[in-house]
Amino acid sequence: MGPVLTIIILVVGAMVLGFLEILTPSFGLLAVGAFATLIASIWMGFSHATWLGWTMLVGSVIIAPMYVSFLVRMIPKTPLGKRLFLAKAPDATGQGTPEADTYGEMIGKTGTAATLLRPGGMVQIGKKRLPAQAETGMIEKDAPIVVVSADSMNVIVRKTDVDN
């Protein structure tokens, strides 16, 4: 077996050890093995020819971080990775407040301040009484308001000059 084939086998071995490091809890032992294997391949490159050693060194410095980044991003998307890694948590926005999904529908609607908003309080929009927060400052009771945005807990309102 020639030195170039040995170098190729060492590089592939380092890549496999890096892959296994991400999949298994080896506490860095496989990463050390991958690093040592890569160093051995660079040393063999310098032993065979100086240009090959420098090529291996520069290639390793550039390609190794790209390979690890690729593994970290792609392994969770593979069928094996989907079984090994936890899925992303579902978005539970509004789960604690039953009316939270209706708050978004209120944007642009007008009503009146049912209580003094400083900045939090209650507003009356149509037949619904909702928790609200003033966008800025205070809004007096019975003042006309318009809903400008909403979050999972309340609607954000602004005082208007037009009475509904």
N, CA, C and O of each residue as an XYZ file, in Angstrom:
656
protein
N       0.860     -1.167      0.000
C       0.000      0.000      0.000
C       0.907      1.232      0.000
O       1.821      1.355      0.816
N       0.627      2.139     -0.940
C       1.445      3.330     -1.089
C       1.114      4.397     -0.052
O       0.070      4.335      0.597
N       1.991      5.364      0.101
C       1.757      6.421      1.100
C       0.541      7.293      0.772
O      -0.143      7.753      1.686
N       0.261      7.525     -0.501
C      -0.898      8.357     -0.845
C      -2.189      7.645     -0.468
O      -3.115      8.278      0.039
N      -2.267      6.337     -0.708
C      -3.450      5.568     -0.331
C      -3.607      5.555      1.193
O      -4.724      5.643      1.704
N      -2.502      5.448      1.909
C      -2.552      5.490      3.369
C      -3.064      6.840      3.859
O      -3.857      6.908      4.799
N      -2.608      7.909      3.219
C      -3.087      9.252      3.584
C      -4.585      9.366      3.348
O      -5.305      9.909      4.186
N      -5.059      8.861      2.223
C      -6.502      8.911      1.913
C      -7.285      8.118      2.952
O      -8.331      8.572      3.415
N      -6.795      6.946      3.323
C      -7.484      6.121      4.329
C      -7.517      6.843      5.677
O      -8.532      6.803      6.373
N      -6.428      7.496      6.050
C      -6.400      8.243      7.314
C      -7.394      9.405      7.302
O      -8.072      9.647      8.300
N      -7.487     10.125      6.181
C      -8.431     11.250      6.090
C      -9.871     10.740      6.184
O     -10.696     11.325      6.886
N     -10.164      9.659      5.482
C     -11.516      9.077      5.548
C     -11.793      8.583      6.973
O     -12.905      8.733      7.478
N     -10.786      7.998      7.614
C     -10.953      7.566      9.003
C     -11.244      8.733      9.933
O     -12.078      8.620     10.832
N     -10.554      9.864      9.721
C     -10.823     11.056     10.537
C     -12.248     11.549     10.308
O     -12.915     11.976     11.250
N     -12.713     11.493      9.073
C     -14.088     11.932      8.775
C     -15.113     11.009      9.450
O     -16.117     11.479      9.984
N     -14.856      9.709      9.422
C     -15.769      8.756     10.067
C     -15.771      8.965     11.582
O     -16.831      8.948     12.207
N     -14.603      9.159     12.171
C     -14.548      9.412     13.614
C     -15.269     10.713     13.978
O     -15.941     10.779     15.008
N     -15.136     11.741     13.145
C     -15.869     12.988     13.381
C     -17.371     12.782     13.303
O     -18.126     13.339     14.100
N     -17.800     11.982     12.342
C     -19.222     11.649     12.195
C     -19.723     10.914     13.436
O     -20.788     11.232     13.965
N     -18.952      9.932     13.896
C     -19.355      9.163     15.071
C     -19.337     10.006     16.339
O     -20.124      9.764     17.255
N     -18.445     10.994     16.399
C     -18.392     11.888     17.567
C     -19.705     12.645     17.724
O     -20.177     12.857     18.841
N     -20.284     13.047     16.615
C     -21.540     13.793     16.683
C     -22.698     12.870     17.057
O     -23.634     13.296     17.733
N     -22.644     11.621     16.628
C     -23.750     10.694     16.887
C     -23.722     10.064     18.275
O     -24.770      9.697     18.805
N     -22.549      9.936     18.866
C     -22.455      9.208     20.127
C     -21.895     10.093     21.239
O     -21.127     11.017     20.971
N     -22.273      9.818     22.469
C     -21.730     10.586     23.597
C     -20.381     10.021     24.043
O     -20.309      9.301     25.039
N     -19.321     10.342     23.316
C     -17.997      9.798     23.650
C     -17.181     10.779     24.482
O     -16.022     10.506     24.795
N     -17.763     11.904     24.839
C     -17.114     12.915     25.670
C     -15.814     13.423     25.052
O     -14.871     13.764     25.766
N     -15.771     13.470     23.735
C     -14.632     14.029     23.027
C     -13.543     13.039     22.661
O     -12.578     13.409     21.993
N     -13.674     11.784     23.083
C     -12.628     10.814     22.766
C     -12.534     10.550     21.264
O     -11.438     10.451     20.712
N     -13.675     10.439     20.616
C     -13.655     10.222     19.166
C     -13.150     11.470     18.437
O     -12.500     11.360     17.397
N     -13.445     12.648     18.977
C     -12.937     13.876     18.368
C     -11.424     13.931     18.470
O     -10.754     14.349     17.525
N     -10.879     13.518     19.598
C      -9.421     13.462     19.755
C      -8.831     12.463     18.767
O      -7.797     12.720     18.152
N      -9.501     11.318     18.621
C      -9.042     10.321     17.652
C      -9.092     10.847     16.229
O      -8.179     10.597     15.442
N     -10.152     11.574     15.892
C     -10.261     12.152     14.548
C      -9.157     13.180     14.323
O      -8.543     13.215     13.257
N      -8.909     14.009     15.323
C      -7.850     15.019     15.208
C      -6.482     14.355     15.061
O      -5.672     14.776     14.235
N      -6.220     13.311     15.866
C      -4.940     12.607     15.796
C      -4.773     11.925     14.439
O      -3.675     11.918     13.882
N      -5.837     11.359     13.911
C      -5.777     10.714     12.600
C      -5.502     11.740     11.509
O      -4.739     11.472     10.581
N      -6.107     12.891     11.612
C      -5.868     13.949     10.635
C      -4.427     14.455     10.736
O      -3.793     14.704      9.711
N      -3.906     14.607     11.939
C      -2.512     15.021     12.125
C      -1.570     13.962     11.533
O      -0.562     14.297     10.912
N      -1.908     12.689     11.731
C      -1.078     11.613     11.169
C      -1.072     11.670      9.647
O      -0.039     11.439      9.019
N      -2.223     11.978      9.053
C      -2.261     12.064      7.590
C      -1.432     13.249      7.088
O      -0.771     13.150      6.054
N      -1.464     14.359      7.811
C      -0.650     15.519      7.425
C       0.839     15.185      7.572
O       1.639     15.538      6.705
N       1.212     14.511      8.657
C       2.604     14.112      8.866
C       3.076     13.183      7.746
O       4.194     13.314      7.248
N       2.207     12.242      7.357
C       2.570     11.345      6.256
C       2.694     12.109      4.942
O       3.527     11.773      4.100
N       1.857     13.145      4.766
C       1.971     13.964      3.558
C       3.309     14.668      3.500
O       3.933     14.725      2.440
N       3.769     15.215      4.638
C       5.077     15.862      4.685
C       6.204     14.833      4.502
O       7.237     15.144      3.909
N       6.004     13.620      5.005
C       7.030     12.582      4.847
C       7.185     12.164      3.392
O       8.288     11.855      2.940
N       6.067     12.158      2.657
C       6.106     11.744      1.249
C       6.618     12.872      0.362
O       7.533     12.664     -0.434
N       6.036     14.066      0.490
C       6.452     15.224     -0.319
C       6.019     16.484      0.415
O       4.926     16.537      0.979
N       6.867     17.483      0.406
C       6.579     18.722      1.118
C       5.321     19.395      0.581
O       4.503     19.889      1.357
N       5.161     19.420     -0.750
C       3.978     20.053     -1.335
C       2.701     19.334     -0.902
O       1.673     19.978     -0.689
N       2.754     18.007     -0.768
C       1.589     17.244     -0.343
C       1.261     17.547      1.129
O       0.092     17.657      1.498
N       2.294     17.680      1.956
C       2.067     18.018      3.357
C       1.417     19.380      3.524
O       0.479     19.540      4.305
N       1.930     20.380      2.772
C       1.329     21.712      2.856
C      -0.094     21.710      2.302
O      -0.976     22.383      2.835
N      -0.308     20.960      1.245
C      -1.665     20.855      0.687
C      -2.612     20.223      1.696
O      -3.743     20.678      1.859
N      -2.152     19.171      2.376
C      -2.980     18.509      3.386
C      -3.258     19.453      4.563
O      -4.377     19.498      5.074
N      -2.244     20.201      4.986
C      -2.400     21.110      6.117
C      -3.404     22.217      5.801
O      -4.329     22.463      6.576
N      -3.220     22.882      4.663
C      -4.133     23.975      4.283
C      -5.534     23.422      4.030
O      -6.527     24.020      4.446
N      -5.609     22.285      3.350
C      -6.923     21.677      3.086
C      -7.640     21.297      4.366
O      -8.854     21.468      4.478
N      -6.892     20.782      5.336
C      -7.510     20.386      6.608
C      -8.014     21.597      7.381
O      -9.096     21.559      7.967
N      -7.234     22.667      7.383
C      -7.642     23.876      8.105
C      -8.895     24.479      7.485
O      -9.728     25.034      8.200
N      -9.039     24.380      6.185
C     -10.195     24.960      5.507
C     -11.389     24.005      5.503
O     -12.513     24.420      5.785
N     -11.157     22.745      5.190
C     -12.265     21.808      4.965
C     -12.800     21.206      6.262
O     -14.001     20.948      6.345
N     -11.975     20.974      7.268
C     -12.447     20.332      8.505
C     -13.579     21.116      9.179
O     -14.586     20.506      9.538
N     -13.465     22.437      9.368
C     -14.599     23.157      9.971
C     -15.854     23.114      9.087
O     -16.974     23.046      9.595
N     -15.661     23.156      7.774
C     -16.813     23.079      6.875
C     -17.483     21.710      6.988
O     -18.710     21.619      6.949
N     -16.695     20.653      7.126
C     -17.239     19.305      7.258
C     -18.024     19.156      8.561
O     -19.124     18.603      8.562
N     -17.470     19.644      9.658
C     -18.163     19.555     10.947
C     -19.459     20.362     10.913
O     -20.485     19.906     11.418
N     -19.418     21.549     10.326
C     -20.615     22.375     10.196
C     -21.671     21.664      9.355
O     -22.856     21.684      9.688
N     -21.238     21.040      8.271
C     -22.157     20.280      7.413
C     -22.802     19.141      8.205
O     -24.012     18.931      8.119
N     -21.999     18.410      8.971
C     -22.547     17.304      9.756
C     -23.567     17.788     10.780
O     -24.632     17.191     10.936
N     -23.238     18.864     11.469
C     -24.138     19.371     12.516
C     -25.463     19.826     11.924
O     -26.512     19.653     12.543
N     -25.420     20.411     10.716
C     -26.661     20.884     10.097
C     -27.442     19.768      9.413
O     -28.672     19.801      9.411
N     -26.765     18.787      8.834
C     -27.459     17.805      8.003
C     -27.875     16.533      8.737
O     -28.897     15.946      8.381
N     -27.138     16.089      9.733
C     -27.470     14.825     10.397
C     -28.876     14.838     11.000
O     -29.579     13.836     10.864
N     -29.330     15.909     11.657
C     -30.694     15.875     12.207
C     -31.787     15.765     11.147
O     -32.920     15.419     11.480
N     -31.482     16.046      9.893
C     -32.483     15.972      8.829
C     -32.555     14.594      8.184
O     -33.477     14.331      7.412
N     -31.620     13.720      8.477
C     -31.615     12.373      7.900
C     -32.565     11.477      8.690
O     -32.910     11.803      9.825
N     -32.997     10.347      8.109
C     -33.870      9.430      8.858
C     -33.235      8.946     10.165
O     -33.919      8.841     11.183
N     -31.939      8.654     10.144
C     -31.256      8.245     11.362
C     -31.235      9.392     12.373
O     -31.500      9.183     13.557
N     -30.925     10.584     11.914
C     -30.873     11.742     12.794
C     -32.222     12.076     13.398
O     -32.295     12.521     14.543
N     -33.293     11.867     12.644
C     -34.633     12.148     13.173
C     -34.982     11.210     14.321
O     -35.768     11.563     15.200
N     -34.399     10.017     14.313
C     -34.643      9.084     15.412
C     -33.726      9.355     16.605
O     -34.066      9.027     17.741
N     -32.565      9.954     16.343
C     -31.599     10.185     17.414
C     -31.777     11.514     18.131
O     -31.530     11.605     19.334
N     -32.202     12.546     17.408
C     -32.277     13.889     17.973
C     -33.721     14.267     18.259
O     -34.641     13.796     17.590
N     -33.913     15.121     19.256
C     -35.245     15.601     19.595
C     -35.753     16.545     18.521
O     -34.975     17.278     17.910
N     -37.060     16.528     18.291
C     -37.677     17.449     17.337
C     -37.800     18.814     17.988
O     -37.750     18.941     19.211
N     -37.963     19.839     17.149
C     -38.158     21.184     17.688
C     -39.474     21.233     18.449
O     -40.446     20.571     18.086
N     -39.486     22.020     19.498
C     -40.702     22.172     20.291
C     -41.753     22.917     19.470
O     -41.424     23.894     18.796
N     -43.007     22.476     19.514
C     -44.044     23.185     18.768
C     -44.275     24.577     19.347
O     -44.062     24.810     20.537
N     -44.706     25.485     18.504
C     -44.983     26.845     18.953
C     -46.267     26.828     19.768
O     -47.340     26.531     19.243
N     -46.154     27.143     21.041
C     -47.305     27.090     21.943
C     -47.818     28.482     22.260
O     -48.383     28.704     23.332
N     -47.630     29.423     21.345
C     -48.085     30.784     21.588
C     -49.600     30.782     21.768
O     -50.334     30.270     20.923
N     -50.045     31.339     22.841
C     -51.475     31.461     23.084
C     -52.108     30.248     23.723
O     -53.327     30.227     23.894
N     -51.344     29.240     24.082
C     -51.934     28.048     24.680
C     -52.485     28.320     26.073
O     -53.441     27.669     26.495
N     -51.897     29.271     26.794
C     -52.347     29.553     28.151
C     -53.564     30.460     28.203
O     -54.249     30.513     29.225
N     -53.846     31.175     27.120
C     -54.980     32.080     27.072
C     -55.928     31.610     25.973
O     -55.560     31.673     24.800
N     -57.134     31.141     26.302
C     -58.029     30.606     25.282
C     -58.387     31.611     24.188
O     -58.626     31.214     23.048
N     -58.428     32.899     24.513
C     -58.818     33.902     23.527
C     -57.648     34.394     22.693
O     -57.834     35.255     21.834
N     -56.449     33.875     22.920
C     -55.254     34.423     22.285
C     -55.333     34.401     20.766
O     -54.856     35.329     20.113
N     -55.925     33.361     20.192
C     -56.004     33.309     18.734
C     -56.977     34.341     18.173
O     -56.870     34.700     17.001
N     -57.913     34.822     18.969
C     -58.844     35.845     18.487
C     -58.256     37.247     18.606
O     -58.770     38.182     17.992
N     -57.188     37.409     19.384
C     -56.583     38.729     19.546
C     -56.060     39.255     18.219
O     -56.198     40.444     17.932
N     -55.471     38.408     17.419
C     -54.953     38.829     16.116
C     -56.054     39.318     15.192
O     -55.811     40.181     14.349
N     -57.253     38.785     15.332
C     -58.385     39.199     14.496
C     -58.888     40.591     14.861
O     -59.614     41.206     14.081
N     -58.518     41.088     16.017
C     -59.003     42.387     16.488
C     -58.193     43.568     15.939
O     -58.598     44.718     16.106
N     -57.060     43.299     15.289
C     -56.212     44.387     14.792
C     -56.999     45.232     13.793
O     -57.585     44.716     12.841
N     -56.997     46.546     14.033
C     -57.703     47.492     13.170
C     -59.107     47.826     13.648
O     -59.692     48.800     13.173
N     -59.665     47.057     14.567
C     -61.019     47.321     15.067
C     -60.983     48.424     16.123
O     -59.968     48.649     16.782
N     -62.109     49.095     16.260
C     -62.209     50.187     17.222
C     -63.150     49.809     18.356
O     -63.978     48.907     18.225
N     -63.008     50.511     19.464
C     -63.851     50.271     20.628
C     -63.631     51.362     21.641
O     -63.228     52.473     21.298
N     -63.898     51.040     22.898
C     -63.700     52.016     23.974
C     -62.913     51.374     25.101
O     -62.904     50.153     25.260
N     -62.263     52.208     25.870
C     -61.529     51.730     27.038
C     -62.538     51.452     28.143
O     -63.212     52.371     28.606
N     -62.652     50.210     28.568
C     -63.610     49.837     29.609
C     -63.093     50.230     30.986
O     -63.881     50.460     31.903
N     -61.786     50.307     31.135
C     -61.168     50.752     32.391
C     -60.056     51.732     32.036
O     -59.722     51.919     30.866
N     -59.498     52.345     33.054
C     -58.341     53.196     32.849
C     -57.170     52.308     32.430
O     -56.857     51.330     33.108
N     -56.522     52.648     31.314
C     -55.360     51.882     30.850
C     -54.109     52.654     31.228
O     -53.856     53.730     30.686
N     -53.326     52.116     32.149
C     -52.104     52.803     32.560
C     -50.969     51.825     32.764
O     -50.629     51.623     33.930
N     -50.387     51.242     31.876
C     -50.823     51.071     30.507
C     -51.760     49.877     30.324
O     -52.373     49.747     29.264
N     -51.890     48.998     31.329
C     -52.760     47.832     31.188
C     -54.159     48.088     31.693
O     -54.377     48.930     32.564
N     -55.103     47.353     31.137
C     -56.496     47.462     31.553
C     -57.380     46.629     30.642
O     -56.925     45.658     30.038
N     -58.662     47.017     30.546
C     -59.626     46.288     29.724
C     -60.243     47.238     28.703
O     -60.429     48.427     28.961
N     -60.558     46.669     27.521
C     -61.238     47.433     26.484
C     -62.487     46.679     26.053
O     -62.588     45.463     26.214
N     -63.427     47.425     25.504
C     -64.662     46.844     24.982
C     -64.641     47.031     23.470
O     -64.640     48.158     22.976
N     -64.623     45.918     22.738
C     -64.655     45.961     21.268
C     -65.868     45.150     20.849
O     -65.872     43.923     20.947
N     -66.882     45.836     20.387
C     -68.145     45.170     20.074
C     -68.728     44.612     21.364
O     -68.929     45.347     22.331
N     -69.001     43.304     21.375
C     -69.536     42.668     22.579
C     -68.448     42.001     23.415
O     -68.737     41.387     24.442
N     -67.191     42.123     22.971
C     -66.092     41.459     23.678
C     -65.354     42.431     24.592
O     -65.058     43.568     24.222
N     -65.075     41.953     25.774
C     -64.258     42.697     26.736
C     -62.918     41.976     26.796
O     -62.848     40.805     27.169
N     -61.850     42.692     26.423
C     -60.537     42.068     26.288
C     -59.494     42.771     27.143
O     -59.584     43.977     27.374
N     -58.502     42.016     27.614
C     -57.367     42.665     28.287
C     -56.555     43.430     27.248
O     -56.358     42.956     26.129
N     -56.093     44.603     27.623
C     -55.392     45.459     26.672
C     -54.249     46.178     27.349
O     -54.149     46.244     28.574
N     -53.388     46.715     26.500
C     -52.275     47.520     26.976
C     -52.179     48.731     26.058
O     -52.237     48.602     24.835
N     -52.033     49.898     26.656
C     -51.882     51.124     25.867
C     -50.522     51.114     25.190
O     -49.521     50.725     25.792
N     -50.492     51.545     23.937
C     -49.237     51.590     23.196
C     -48.258     52.555     23.859
O     -47.079     52.242     24.025
N     -48.758     53.725     24.233
C     -47.936     54.693     24.952
C     -48.819     55.417     25.955
O     -49.993     55.670     25.685
N     -48.273     55.743     27.080
C     -48.974     56.559     28.065
C     -50.196     55.905     28.662
O     -50.311     54.682     28.740
N     -51.131     56.790     29.091
C     -52.378     56.344     29.710
C     -53.545     56.660     28.792
O     -53.491     57.596     27.995
N     -54.600     55.868     28.915
C     -55.847     56.128     28.188
C     -56.961     56.098     29.232
O     -57.088     55.139     29.993
N     -57.780     57.183     29.259
C     -58.851     57.279     30.237
C     -59.980     56.301     29.901
O     -60.114     55.836     28.769
N     -60.788     56.007     30.925
C     -61.952     55.152     30.768
C     -62.925     55.806     29.788
O     -63.088     57.026     29.802
N     -63.569     55.008     28.939
C     -64.550     55.397     27.924
C     -63.942     56.181     26.758
O     -64.688     56.719     25.939
N     -62.614     56.263     26.658
C     -61.976     56.936     25.527
C     -62.020     56.015     24.314
O     -61.881     54.801     24.463
N     -62.211     56.571     23.103
C     -62.211     55.732     21.909
C     -60.796     55.212     21.627
O     -59.813     55.943     21.745
N     -60.722     53.928     21.251
C     -59.416     53.307     20.989
C     -59.479     52.542     19.664
O     -60.553     52.249     19.140
N     -58.280     52.228     19.140
C     -58.153     51.352     17.980
C     -57.064     50.339     18.322
O     -56.057     50.682     18.941
N     -57.274     49.090     17.913
C     -56.294     48.026     18.166
C     -55.208     48.120     17.105
O     -55.506     48.057     15.912
N     -53.948     48.271     17.520
C     -52.841     48.404     16.575
C     -52.025     47.124     16.433
O     -51.398     46.910     15.396
N     -52.019     46.275     17.444
C     -51.336     44.982     17.349
C     -51.847     44.085     18.465
O     -52.662     44.494     19.292
N     -51.349     42.851     18.470
C     -51.774     41.895     19.487
C     -50.613     40.968     19.795
O     -49.745     40.729     18.955
N     -50.615     40.449     21.025
C     -49.672     39.396     21.377
C     -50.471     38.270     22.014
O     -51.699     38.265     21.925
N     -49.814     37.333     22.644
C     -50.519     36.169     23.173
C     -51.304     36.477     24.444
O     -52.132     35.668     24.865
N     -51.061     37.623     25.057
C     -51.714     37.929     26.324
C     -52.779     39.012     26.235
O     -53.732     39.001     27.015
N     -52.637     39.952     25.296
C     -53.590     41.052     25.215
C     -53.475     41.761     23.868
O     -52.631     41.429     23.036
N     -54.354     42.750     23.680
C     -54.280     43.587     22.479
C     -53.578     44.889     22.850
O     -53.670     45.356     23.985
N     -52.884     45.460     21.889
C     -52.189     46.729     22.089
C     -53.052     47.793     21.407
O     -53.371     47.680     20.223
N     -53.425     48.823     22.166
C     -54.364     49.820     21.647
C     -53.750     51.215     21.666
O     -52.784     51.496     22.376
N     -54.356     52.069     20.855
C     -53.945     53.484     20.764
C     -55.212     54.314     20.853
O     -56.247     53.920     20.315
N     -55.148     55.443     21.516
C     -56.282     56.347     21.629
C     -56.539     57.002     20.269
O     -55.601     57.418     19.589
N     -57.814     57.092     19.877
C     -58.173     57.731     18.622
C     -59.018     58.971     18.903
O     -59.566     59.139     19.992
N     -59.105     59.818     17.912
C     -59.917     61.030     18.034
C     -61.349     60.779     17.588
O     -62.248     61.538     17.949
N     -61.576     59.728     16.808
C     -62.889     59.437     16.255
C     -63.662     58.543     17.232
O     -63.143     57.529     17.699
N     -64.880     58.923     17.528
C     -65.730     58.112     18.401
C     -66.397     57.037     17.559
O     -66.803     57.312     16.430
N     -66.525     55.796     18.086
C     -67.126     54.729     17.310
C     -68.582     54.807     17.535
O     -69.335     54.004     16.985
